[in-house]
Amino acid sequence: MQALKSSFTLGLIEAGCDEAGRGCLAGPVVAAAVILPEQWDSGLNDSKQLSEKQRERLYPEIKSHALAWGIGVVSHLEIDEINILNASFLAMHRAIDQLKVRPDQLLIDGNRFNPYQGIPHQCVIKGDSIYKSIAAASILAKTFRDSYMKELHLDHPEYSWNKNKGYPTSAHREAIKEHGVSPHHRLSFQLLPKQFELKFD
């Protein structure tokens, strides 16, 4: 595995930002912002390249070693109101709001971002596989969101959110077809192919 880059450039304090759950049919979109010490690593990588057990091990380590970290949540209702792209930006803004250290620059995973309070930002495609701080943010965001979806699963086991975390798997879509829409589904999303009718509880 190629070593990830440190997030410090010419003495600037840089915060890495990433989100999780953008493509899901249910639940919130969650983002994290992380400022790491320059030398700390501890096996960081893009969260999608790590196992759930590896992410759960790194989650408290990142929070313990980070100079600052924050997590932002945007609900499914807000997603339906402002659309998923704007909701992803808002989640990142809410995560940055939580930072106890104001960064000089933001490193954003992806190719688009709404500016935040005059702080310069750089968008980095696949940034979670390039920069440590973005990788750390991806781990915090995904682990937090996965845990949240497991809690929702306890009230709605028919959708198997403990396994699919709200993503559009075939089993998830079959459950929607059989049981209808839960209070946590994103109604602005195409939950089923158009030939099927949805039941609303």
N, C-alpha and C positions, 0 to 999 in steps of 0.2 A: 504494500500500500504506500503510495506517495505521501510524504510528510506534508501536512497542511501548513499554510503560511501563518505567521503571527499577524495580528491585526494592528500593530503599531507601525506608523509611517512617519518618519522624521519627527518623532516625539509627540505626535498627535494621539489623543485618546480616542480610539475608535470602538464603536459598539456594533456588533453583528446582530442582524435581525432576520428572522425567518418565521414562517407560519405553518400550521398544520390543519388539515381538514377542509381545505378549499374545495375539493371535489366530492365531498360527502353529500349524501341525501338527507342526513339528519344531524342534529346537534350543532354546536357553535363552531366558529373558526377561531383558532387560538394562535397567538403569536408570542414570541419571546425576544427579548433584547438582552445581550450579554456583553460585558466588558471583562476581558480576561487578563491576568498577569501575562507579561510577554513570554515567560519561559514555561508556563504550565501547559501540559498536553494531556497525559493520562489516557491515550488511546482514542482521542476524539476522531470522529468521522461523520460523514453525512448520516443522519439518523436512519435513512432507508437502507443503509449498508450494514446496520447493526441489528443484532437480535433484540427482542424485547427485554431479555434478561440483561444484556449489555447496556441498553438504554436505562433500565431501572437502576443499575449499579452506578452509572455516570450521573444520573439526575441529582442526587444529593451532593456528589463530589463537585459538580459544576457550581451549584449554589454556594457550597462552602468555600471554594477557592476563587470565585469570581470577585473582581473589584466591585462590580454592581451587576444586578440582574433584575429583570422584570417580566411579568407575564400579563398579556392582555387578552380579554375574551370578548367576542361579539356574538350575541345570541342568534339563533335561527330566525327569530322574529325580526331582528335588525337586518339580517341578511336579506330577508324577503322585502324589506322596505327600501334598502339602499343598494342592493345587488352585491354579489359575492366579491367583485373586484374592490369596490369601495370598502366593503366590510373587512377585507384582508388588510387594506391600508389602515383602517381605523384600529384594528387589533394591534398592529405594529405601533401605532401612535400611543395606544393605551399601555403597551409594554414599555415603551420609552418613557412614558410618564412616571413609571415606577422606579426608574434608575435613580440611585442615590448620588451618582456621579454624573455630571453633565458631560456628554461626549463632545469632542471637537468635530467628529465626522461619523456618519452612519454608513455601514456596509449592508446593503439590502440584497437578499437573495431574490433573483428574478430580474426582469427587465423594465419594471415600472414601479413608481412610488409617488405618493403625494408628499411634497416637502413638509418637514416638521419644524416649526418654530425657528426658522432661520438657520438650522444646523445643516451644513453641506452633506450631501449623500452621494453614494456611488452604488449603482445597481450592478450586480455581478451575476450573470447567468451561471447556474450550478455552483453558486458561491459556497454552498454547504459542503462541497467537496474540494474547496480551495482554501478557505479561511477558517482558522480554528474558532473564532468567535461566532461565525455564522453556523458552523457545525454544532457548537454548544447550544446556540439558540434553537436550532432544529430539534435537538434532543429534548430540551426543556419543553418546547411547544408540543411535540408529539407525545411525550410521556404524560404530560399534564392532561392533554385531550383524551388519550387512550384511557386514563384512569377515570376521567369524567364519564366517558361513554360506558365503561364497565358499571358505574353507579346507576346510570340510566337503564342499563340492561336489567337490573334487579326489579324494576317496575314494569318493564316491557320485554320479557325474555323471548317473546315470539319473534323478535327481529334479529336475535343473535348478535347484538351490538358488542358483546364481550369478545366476539371473534372478528366481525367485519368492521367494527368501530364506526359504523354509519356509512361506509363506502358502498358504492353501487355494485355489489356482488350479485350474482344470479340468485343466490339464496335470499339475499335481502329483498330483491325485487319480487321474488315469489311470495315472501312474507307480506309485503305491502299489498300484493294482489289478493292474498287470502284474507288478511286481517284489516286492510284499509290503512289509513294514515294515522299516525300517532300525533300527540300534541307537540312532538319534538322534530317532526319532519319539516323540511324546507319546501314550502308550497310553491315557491317561484322556480323550483327545479323540475325537470322532467323526471318524475318519479317512476313512471312506467311508460312503455311504448304507447303511442297514441291510440292504438286499437283497443286498449283496456280502459275500463272505467274504474275510477277510484271511489272507495267508500270513505266518507268523512264521518268520524265519530263526533 
